[in-house]
Amino acid sequence: MHMDQVLPHGRVLRYPFAERLNHWIAAFSYIYLLLTGLAFWSPWCFWIAAILGGGQASRMLHPWIGLLFFFAVMRMYALWAPQMNAAPVDREWWRSLRHYIQNEDAQMPPAGRYNAGQKALFWAFFYGAIVLLLTGIVLWFPETIPWNLRWLRYISVFLHPAAALVTIANFMIHIYMSVFAERGAFGSVIRGDVSLEFAKRYHPGWYDEIVGRPSSPSAPPAPRK
């Protein structure tokens, strides 16, 4: 991140178009998988499948949309994985988690482009997508599993919804973080940019990279008004 990412009127580029497009492909495909998955999981939720075109259509499309979601997540890995590695400031961030929950930004350490919570969500979705793919393939083609490997079906029947529930929890946290914890984050994946004030308040380490100066934990962002 350098000064060439600074835009006019006090804005800064956070997500280029390719990143935003891939994010929304992953988001919409995941929401479809979430809804149809709930319909398959419980008879009480089967009305969702009826809204989405019926049980047969949902059953046919679910695995194909699952592949789309998986490839979008792998694209995210290619785009963002180097920035999701653990950093020393991440330990401080976790120790300050209660301040983050209470919107006490002045008490938070200077996070980089992504804070420790966002990194944890990234890796949870990455590994969750892998588990969902592998178990989903087994459930997609159960007749191809030899009898002596039938335990793969049993494990998949358990792990597939378990991994889905983990990703659902992470999805809800992701919504909270992007809408409430960091006001303006949701708009950044639509427009692509944020204000310099946003960068300075929520990601001071990233802000210092943008303006070309070393990060200083002793200069916390101003508290929210």
Secondary structure, 3 states (H helix, E strand, C coil): CCHHHEECCCEEECCCHHHHHHHHHHHHHHHHHHHHHHHHHCHHHCHHHHHCCCHHHHHHHHHHHHHHHHHHHHHHHHHHHHHHCCCHHHHHHHHCHHHHHCCCHHHCCCCCCCCHHHHHHHHHHHHHHHHHHHHHHHHHCHHHCCHHHCHHHHHHHHHHHHHHHHHHHHHHHHHHHHHHHCCCHHHHHHHCEEEHHHHHHHCHHHHHHHHCCCCCCCCCCCCCC
